Amino acid sequence: MRVQISSGPLIKNQDSEKKMTSLYWDDFERRSAETAKAISEGEQPPVRRVSIFITEKCNFSCSYCNSKGVRTLSKENFEKILGRYGDTAIIHITGGEPSIVSWLYPFLRENENKYRFHLNTNAYIEPPASSVRRLKISLDHCNPVWDETVGRKGAFNRVVENIKKASKKTFVSVTYTLTSANYHNAVKFAEWSNNEFPDLYAVFFSVYKGTDPRYVFSDEDADDFFNNILPGLKRVLPKESLSLIVETIDEKKRIMQGIRFPENVSCSGTCYLSISERVFSPDGEEYTCSHLYRDGVFKKEPSFHEKCRYGCNRRLVMFNEEVKKRLLNG
């Protein structure tokens, strides 16, 4: 059974920080309710989010990135995915770097009123902001020294200008990847973003998930972050950005290597979030979890894996907890 929903834009969250309803996180509160209802009635919940890893290629060469592949999804396979899920699901396009797929941006412009596109990009190439409902742009510095990090001269100034343009046209969030090498600059970056991007929807502080010792948080780094950096971020971040960091980095272990989510320790049973999501590789292969896919685990069923204790995040854990609660309470 497929449940039809409005294809209109999502609404910014005006509720408390503890709510999961957020434009940034793909309408989790509604999805948890309908997932629990469908399961209790013995039905398949509708797919609400499709992540498409459209290419492995990139026009940057970031020192902390492990994406070195060459595969790219064909336009034909992209259209097949839209034909199957595009009427009810958010289509979240990521990579690699989607902008280097030559046919993609013209396609988004031509079909902007037909589908709900979300896009991850480095914004070196100006994105079609008016054609997407949510735009997520990576930026890890507040001056041109960032060019050295990404291996592209002039990248910083171009990306900053494209963020300014895009944030006037759609909901734009900037993602700052926290590593042991840059976390000291997080408060400075937040303050700079507040001034530089007045139309920005949110700044999201992601945590480095690789194993390169140059970027992995030590125990001392984690203590320093929670004792000295996080309080400063809480003072300067606007509401939505504050909500995101409170819910995703709520304990020291969230930024440490190893087991970040002991509540997933059983690693068994159903991941309810994965039931209402699909993930597609550049080859057009279909999987269930984008976080596991990113970590090289290609699951076809919505079940837990050992890496769910490490590569997940707090908001995703909250989703599963909410569905379990609804099922237990009938």
C-alpha positions in Angstrom: 0.0 0.0 0.0 1.4 3.4 -1.0 0.3 6.5 0.9 0.2 9.6 -1.2 1.5 12.9 0.3 1.7 16.5 -0.8 4.7 17.4 -2.9 4.7 20.9 -1.4 7.7 22.3 0.5 8.5 21.1 4.0 8.0 23.6 6.8 10.7 25.0 9.1 10.6 23.6 12.7 9.2 26.1 15.2 9.0 23.5 18.0 11.4 22.7 20.8 14.9 21.4 20.3 13.8 17.9 21.2 11.5 17.5 18.3 12.6 15.6 15.2 10.5 17.7 12.8 13.0 19.6 10.8 13.5 20.6 7.2 17.1 19.6 7.6 16.3 16.0 8.6 13.6 15.0 6.2 10.4 15.1 8.2 11.4 12.4 10.8 8.4 13.0 13.1 5.8 12.2 10.5 7.8 9.3 9.1 8.1 7.7 12.6 4.3 7.9 13.1 3.4 6.5 9.7 6.1 3.8 10.0 4.7 2.6 13.3 1.1 2.7 12.0 2.0 0.7 8.9 4.0 -2.0 10.8 1.2 -2.4 13.4 -1.3 -2.9 10.6 1.0 -5.4 8.8 1.7 -3.1 5.9 4.8 -1.8 4.2 5.6 1.8 5.1 6.0 4.1 2.1 9.5 5.1 1.0 10.0 8.8 2.0 13.7 9.3 1.3 15.9 8.1 -1.5 19.6 8.8 -1.4 21.3 8.7 -4.7 25.1 8.5 -4.7 25.2 9.8 -8.3 28.9 9.7 -8.8 32.2 8.8 -7.0 34.1 11.5 -8.9 34.9 14.9 -7.5 36.5 18.2 -8.6 38.1 18.6 -5.2 40.9 16.4 -3.6 40.2 16.9 0.1 42.9 15.4 2.3 40.4 13.7 4.7 38.1 12.2 2.0 38.3 8.6 0.9 36.2 8.9 -2.2 38.5 7.8 -5.0 36.1 5.9 -7.3 35.2 6.7 -10.9 31.6 5.3 -11.3 28.7 7.6 -12.3 25.0 6.9 -12.5 23.5 7.1 -16.0 20.6 9.5 -16.7 18.5 6.5 -17.7 19.0 4.8 -14.3 18.3 8.2 -12.6 15.0 8.5 -14.4 14.1 4.9 -13.5 14.6 5.7 -9.8 12.4 8.8 -10.1 9.8 6.7 -11.9 9.7 4.3 -9.0 9.9 6.6 -6.0 9.7 10.2 -7.1 6.0 10.7 -6.5 6.2 10.2 -2.7 9.9 10.4 -1.7 12.4 13.2 -1.2 15.2 12.6 -3.7 18.5 13.3 -2.0 21.4 13.6 -4.4 24.9 13.2 -3.2 28.3 11.8 -4.2 31.2 12.3 -4.8 30.4 15.7 -6.3 27.1 15.8 -8.2 27.9 19.0 -10.0 30.4 17.3 -12.3 27.6 15.1 -13.8 27.0 17.1 -16.9 23.3 16.3 -17.4 22.3 16.6 -13.8 21.8 20.4 -13.2 19.9 20.9 -16.5 17.6 18.0 -15.5 17.0 19.4 -12.0 16.0 22.8 -13.6 13.6 21.1 -16.1 11.9 19.0 -13.4 12.0 21.2 -10.4 8.2 21.3 -10.0 7.8 17.6 -10.5 10.0 16.2 -7.7 11.3 17.1 -4.3 15.1 17.3 -4.9 17.6 17.8 -2.1 21.3 18.2 -3.1 24.7 17.8 -1.4 27.4 19.7 -3.2 30.7 21.5 -2.6 29.3 24.5 -4.6 32.4 25.1 -6.6 30.0 25.0 -9.6 27.0 27.2 -8.9 24.1 24.9 -7.9 20.6 25.3 -9.3 19.3 26.5 -5.9 15.8 27.4 -7.1 15.3 23.9 -8.3 16.0 22.1 -5.0 14.1 22.2 -1.7 17.2 21.8 0.4 20.8 22.4 -0.4 23.7 21.2 1.8 27.1 22.7 1.1 30.4 21.6 2.6 32.8 24.3 4.0 35.4 23.8 6.6 37.1 27.2 7.0 36.5 30.9 7.0 39.4 32.1 4.9 41.1 31.1 1.6 43.6 28.8 3.2 40.8 26.3 2.7 41.9 26.1 -1.0 44.9 24.1 0.2 42.6 21.6 2.0 40.5 20.9 -1.1 43.3 21.2 -3.6 41.6 23.8 -5.7 42.9 27.4 -6.1 40.2 30.0 -5.7 37.7 27.5 -4.3 37.0 29.3 -1.1 35.9 32.6 -2.7 33.8 30.8 -5.3 32.0 28.6 -2.8 31.3 31.6 -0.4 29.8 33.6 -3.2 27.6 30.6 -4.4 26.4 30.1 -0.8 25.3 33.7 -0.6 23.4 33.4 -3.9 21.8 30.1 -3.1 20.6 31.0 0.4 18.4 33.7 -1.1 16.6 31.1 -3.2 16.2 28.0 -1.1 17.0 26.4 2.3 20.8 26.2 2.5 22.8 24.5 5.3 26.6 24.6 5.5 28.3 21.5 6.9 31.6 21.9 8.8 33.3 18.5 9.3 34.9 18.5 12.7 38.3 16.9 12.9 41.1 16.9 15.5 42.9 19.4 13.1 40.1 22.0 12.9 37.7 21.7 15.9 39.5 24.6 17.6 38.2 27.0 14.9 34.5 25.9 15.2 33.3 28.9 17.2 35.1 31.3 14.9 33.6 29.6 11.9 30.1 29.8 13.5 30.5 33.5 14.2 31.8 34.2 10.7 28.9 32.3 9.1 26.4 34.3 11.1 27.8 37.5 9.6 28.7 36.3 6.2 25.5 34.3 5.4 22.5 36.1 6.9 20.1 34.1 4.8 21.6 30.7 5.8 19.1 28.1 7.2 21.7 26.3 9.4 25.2 25.3 10.1 25.7 21.7 10.8 28.8 20.3 12.6 29.4 16.8 11.3 32.0 14.6 12.9 34.9 13.0 10.9 34.1 9.3 10.5 37.3 8.1 8.9 40.4 6.5 10.5 43.2 8.9 9.4 45.2 9.6 12.5 45.7 13.2 11.4 41.9 13.8 11.9 40.7 11.3 14.5 39.7 12.9 17.9 41.9 11.8 20.8 40.5 11.5 24.3 42.1 14.9 25.1 40.7 16.5 22.0 37.2 15.3 22.9 37.6 16.7 26.5 38.8 20.0 25.0 35.9 20.2 22.6 33.2 19.6 25.3 34.8 21.7 27.9 35.9 24.7 25.8 34.4 24.6 22.3 30.9 23.3 22.6 29.9 25.9 25.3 31.0 28.7 22.9 29.1 27.2 20.0 25.9 27.0 22.1 26.3 30.7 22.8 26.6 31.8 19.2 24.6 29.3 17.1 21.1 30.3 15.9 18.1 28.2 16.9 18.2 25.5 14.2 21.9 25.2 14.2 21.9 24.9 18.0 19.2 22.2 17.8 21.3 20.2 15.4 24.4 20.2 17.5 22.5 19.5 20.7 20.9 16.4 19.2 23.8 15.0 17.3 26.8 15.7 19.6 25.1 15.4 23.0 27.9 13.4 24.6 31.6 13.1 24.4 31.5 9.6 22.9 29.6 11.0 19.8 32.9 12.4 18.5 35.2 9.5 19.5 36.2 6.6 17.4 34.7 3.2 18.4 31.3 2.7 19.9 29.4 6.0 19.8 25.9 4.4 20.3 25.9 1.6 22.9 22.1 1.7 22.6 22.7 -0.1 19.3 24.9 -2.7 21.0 22.6 -5.7 20.1 23.0 -4.9 16.4 20.0 -7.2 15.7 16.4 -6.8 14.6 15.0 -4.2 12.3 16.2 -0.7 11.7 12.9 1.1 11.3 14.5 4.1 9.6 15.8 2.0 6.8 12.3 0.7 6.0 11.2 4.0 4.7 14.5 4.8 2.9 16.4 3.6 -0.2 19.9 4.1 -1.3 21.2 3.8 -4.9 24.8 3.4 -6.0 26.3 4.9 -9.1 25.7 1.5 -10.8 22.0 1.8 -10.0 22.0 -0.9 -7.3 19.5 -0.5 -4.5 20.3 -0.7 -0.8 18.7 0.3 2.5 21.0 2.5 4.6 23.1 5.4 3.3 25.3 5.5 6.4 26.2 1.8 6.0 26.7 2.3 2.3 29.1 5.1 3.0 31.0 2.7 5.2 31.2 0.0 2.6 28.3 -2.2 3.9 25.8 -2.9 1.2 22.6 -4.1 3.0 19.5 -5.1 1.1 17.4 -5.6 4.3 16.6 -2.9 7.0 18.6 -4.7 9.7 21.3 -3.5 12.1 25.0 -4.1 11.5 28.0 -3.9 13.7 28.9 -0.5 12.3 25.5 0.9 13.5 27.3 1.3 16.9 29.8 3.7 15.3 28.6 5.3 12.0 25.0 6.3 13.1 24.0 9.6 14.6 21.8 10.7 17.5 18.8 11.8 15.3 18.7 8.4 13.5 18.8 6.6 16.8 16.0 8.8 18.0 13.9 7.7 15.1 14.2 4.0 15.9 13.5 4.8 19.6 10.4 6.7 18.6 9.0 4.0 16.4 9.6 1.3 19.1 7.8 3.5 21.6 4.8 4.0 19.3 4.6 0.2 18.6 4.8 -0.7 22.3 2.1 1.9 23.2 -0.2 0.7 20.4 
